Amino acid sequence: MKNLLAPPPRSFTVEEFSVRTKKLQLEMAKVNIGAVFFTTEPEFRYFSGFKSQFWESPTRPWFLVVPAKGKPIAIVPELGVAGFEETWIEDVRSWPAPRPEDDGISLLSDTLIQAASAQKSIGVMMGPETHLRMPIAGYEALKNKLRHHDMVDISGIIRDIRSIKSTAEIAKIRFICKVTDAGFNHLRNTLRTGMTEREACKAMHMEMLRLGADSCPYLISTSGQGGYDNIIMGPSDRVLTEGDVLIADTGANYDGYFSDFDRNFAFGEVDQAVHRAYEAVYQSTEAGLQTAGPDRTTGEVWQAMWTVLEDAGALGNDVGRMGHGLGMQLTEWPSNIQNGDIILKPGMVMTLEPGMAFTKGKMMVHEENILITDNGCEMLHQRAPSSMSIITA
């Protein structure tokens, strides 16, 4: 079979990494932050270009310091030094890890003190949807070494910078969305009664890899007679039978950037309540598409979608939000929530994800990926069918 999807170039130019860093340094100067350090993979990769599967190993911490001026400084275990030869980072400092008694903490504190110079504030990710990828004891030791400095939250600045995608970032997301769309088409043509959820997902997974996905770390699937009761479990070895409703939700990845959308399938005849629920979430998504655009808020998008669901008789929305940011992570800031006040801007990549409980113990969820443009929003892949796909084989 021929692969007709042409992938965009991998990695980014030195100029793009420089622009990202200077944006951060400009914001740091406004609030008198002398240096920032990162411990988590997305931020580390965003400012350095360093990409490795070794992040899956929790044994060793990795640090990236962004000074007030100049290029970032990597502070990494010795085994990681060679990987920076293909990045724009020139200053790479290392220690022989793992060394539990001082796993890079002294080296990190010395670098931060040097980078911060006369400034007393040092930035670290502290806000919602963040975490520190280092032992708590190590962080406490670091704070003690930096006791003459103030640790301040930098997460708001970082999420604002990362939420606006560059042309090159959008190209990667658009490509993996198209791969995922083709994967769903393959799934629809592959599904049969008698298959298990796991067999169905494996077929889709393999097709997306064939079409150019690097990986598919998130591919859930759940099913049930007349509907499903969750959207985060599976796939299981449950056999698909007549009367089932199946949802598959996937986050495939290309060069470090994700897709994230789902599709629903009915096996043979299902209750009309299922079709009405599908129609409701489809029309809810339409309302989101009509509302999402520059200068609209996440709360306005949520309200537009929820109004449709409520009018359709929704018993509730157990998902808690109806969409989120998308990019280097499967889910990113911001979230489409009730009364959300985040203003959408051109270059943001978002998901629209209305969901509803339509009867006791049964739900219907629908998700699409969009780009906020100067004039509204743009789908990054083909829209789902306006009526539920019926599997008759």
Helices and strands as residue ranges (DSSP letters): H 14-30, E 33-38, H 41-48, G 53-56, E 63-67, E 73-77, G 78-86, E 91-95, G 100-102, H 105-116, E 121-124, H 136-145, E 150-153, H 155-163, H 167-190, H 197-211, E 215-225, E 244-254, E 257-258, E 261-267, H 272-291, H 298-311, E 324-325, E 332-335, E 349-352, E 355-359, E 362-365, E 368-372, E 377-379, E 389-391
